[in-house]
Amino acid sequence: MLRSAGFGVALVTALIATVDAEATDREALAVEGTYFLIQDDGFQRVLSFDRGGNISQISDQETLIGFTTSTGAWARTDPEKAVATMISFNYDVYGSDTVGATAIRYEFTFSDMVDGKYQAISGSYAGKTYAEGQNPLRPSEAPVRTFGTAFAGSRVNAD
């Protein structure tokens, strides 16, 4: 009898783990995809979320200010909320003194669920650029530039 009770506990534990994994996968599927953002300052970005927790961005400001496409990691904080940290590199544009690496922290809210996928996104980000040679995740010096803004956007759909 004790042996079958152990099997029952193991089976229930496995079923709960499977249900939890399926719920996590559904939540990631609801977010994963590409979103077009319009910032409060008028500039635009495109963000791409993948189910594995990676995120990337391109911006219409890259050549104006002098930074690379950004990449990083994202995670859910609530059913309709997520955060991300992305890293980009800055280069000298017009004698800029902000050559180095930048860390950008995003906060997202998703809405307008259609067929299991969010169609709208809003939120804000704040970034810090550090001097060349600094690790933006563990800097030993103060940032040379800080910035941030709010945004709203929508999912890019294939149809």
C-alpha positions in Angstrom: 0.0 0.0 0.0 2.8 2.4 0.9 4.4 1.8 -2.5 1.2 2.7 -4.4 0.7 5.8 -2.3 4.2 7.0 -3.3 3.4 6.3 -7.0 0.2 8.4 -6.6 2.0 11.3 -5.0 4.6 11.2 -7.8 1.9 11.1 -10.5 0.1 14.0 -9.0 3.4 16.0 -8.7 4.2 15.2 -12.3 0.7 16.3 -13.4 1.0 19.6 -11.5 4.4 20.2 -13.0 3.0 19.6 -16.5 0.0 21.9 -16.0 2.4 24.6 -14.6 4.7 24.2 -17.7 1.8 24.4 -20.1 0.5 27.6 -18.4 4.0 29.2 -18.5 4.2 28.2 -22.2 0.8 29.7 -22.9 1.8 33.0 -21.1 5.0 33.2 -23.2 3.1 32.5 -26.4 0.8 35.3 -25.6 3.7 37.7 -25.5 6.2 36.3 -28.0 6.3 38.1 -31.3 7.2 41.5 -32.7 5.8 44.9 -31.6 6.0 48.3 -33.2 6.4 51.1 -30.6 5.9 54.9 -30.8 7.6 56.6 -28.0 6.3 59.7 -26.2 9.2 61.7 -27.7 8.1 60.7 -31.2 10.8 58.2 -32.0 10.0 54.6 -32.9 11.3 51.1 -32.0 10.6 47.6 -32.9 10.9 44.9 -30.2 10.9 41.2 -30.7 10.2 38.8 -27.9 11.0 35.1 -28.1 9.5 32.3 -26.0 12.9 31.4 -24.5 13.2 34.8 -22.8 15.4 36.6 -25.4 14.5 40.1 -26.6 15.9 42.3 -29.3 15.3 45.9 -30.5 15.9 48.2 -33.4 15.3 51.9 -33.3 15.1 54.8 -35.7 17.5 56.7 -33.4 20.4 54.3 -33.9 22.2 56.2 -36.6 21.1 59.6 -35.1 22.6 59.1 -31.7 25.1 56.3 -32.5 24.2 53.0 -31.0 23.8 49.4 -32.1 20.7 47.2 -32.1 20.1 46.0 -28.6 19.6 42.5 -27.2 18.8 41.1 -23.8 16.4 39.1 -21.7 12.8 39.4 -20.7 10.6 37.8 -18.0 6.9 37.9 -16.9 6.2 39.7 -13.6 2.3 39.3 -13.8 0.0 37.8 -16.3 -0.1 41.0 -18.3 3.3 42.5 -17.3 6.9 41.9 -18.1 10.4 43.5 -17.6 13.5 43.3 -19.7 17.1 44.4 -19.7 18.9 45.1 -22.9 22.4 46.0 -23.8 23.7 48.0 -26.8 27.0 49.6 -27.7 27.5 53.3 -28.5 30.0 54.7 -31.0 31.3 58.1 -31.8 28.9 60.2 -33.8 29.8 63.9 -34.3 32.4 63.9 -31.6 30.0 62.3 -29.0 31.4 61.6 -25.6 29.1 58.7 -25.0 31.2 55.9 -26.5 30.7 52.7 -24.4 27.9 50.3 -23.4 24.3 51.0 -22.4 21.9 49.1 -20.3 18.2 49.7 -20.8 15.5 48.5 -18.3 12.0 48.1 -19.8 8.7 47.7 -18.0 5.8 46.4 -20.2 2.1 46.0 -20.0 0.3 43.9 -22.5 -3.4 44.1 -23.5 -6.0 43.3 -26.1 -5.8 39.5 -26.2 -6.9 38.0 -29.5 -6.6 34.3 -30.2 -4.2 33.8 -27.3 -1.9 36.6 -28.3 -1.6 40.2 -27.0 -2.1 42.8 -29.6 -1.1 45.9 -27.7 1.9 46.9 -25.6 2.7 50.0 -23.4 5.3 50.9 -20.9 8.5 52.8 -20.3 12.2 52.4 -20.3 15.2 54.0 -18.7 18.7 53.7 -19.9 22.2 54.4 -18.6 25.3 54.7 -20.9 28.7 54.0 -19.3 32.1 54.9 -20.5 34.1 52.6 -22.7 35.4 49.6 -20.8 32.6 49.6 -18.2 30.3 46.6 -17.7 26.8 48.2 -17.8 25.4 45.4 -15.6 28.1 46.0 -12.9 29.6 49.4 -13.5 32.3 50.8 -11.3 31.7 54.4 -12.4 28.7 56.7 -12.7 26.9 56.7 -16.1 27.9 59.3 -18.7 24.3 59.6 -19.9 20.9 58.7 -18.7 17.6 58.7 -20.6 14.1 57.3 -20.8 10.6 57.7 -22.1 7.2 56.0 -22.3 5.7 54.3 -25.3 2.7 52.5 -26.7 2.5 50.1 -29.6 1.0 47.1 -31.3 1.8 43.6 -32.4 3.1 43.1 -35.9 0.9 40.4 -37.5 1.5 38.5 -40.7 -1.9 39.1 -42.1 
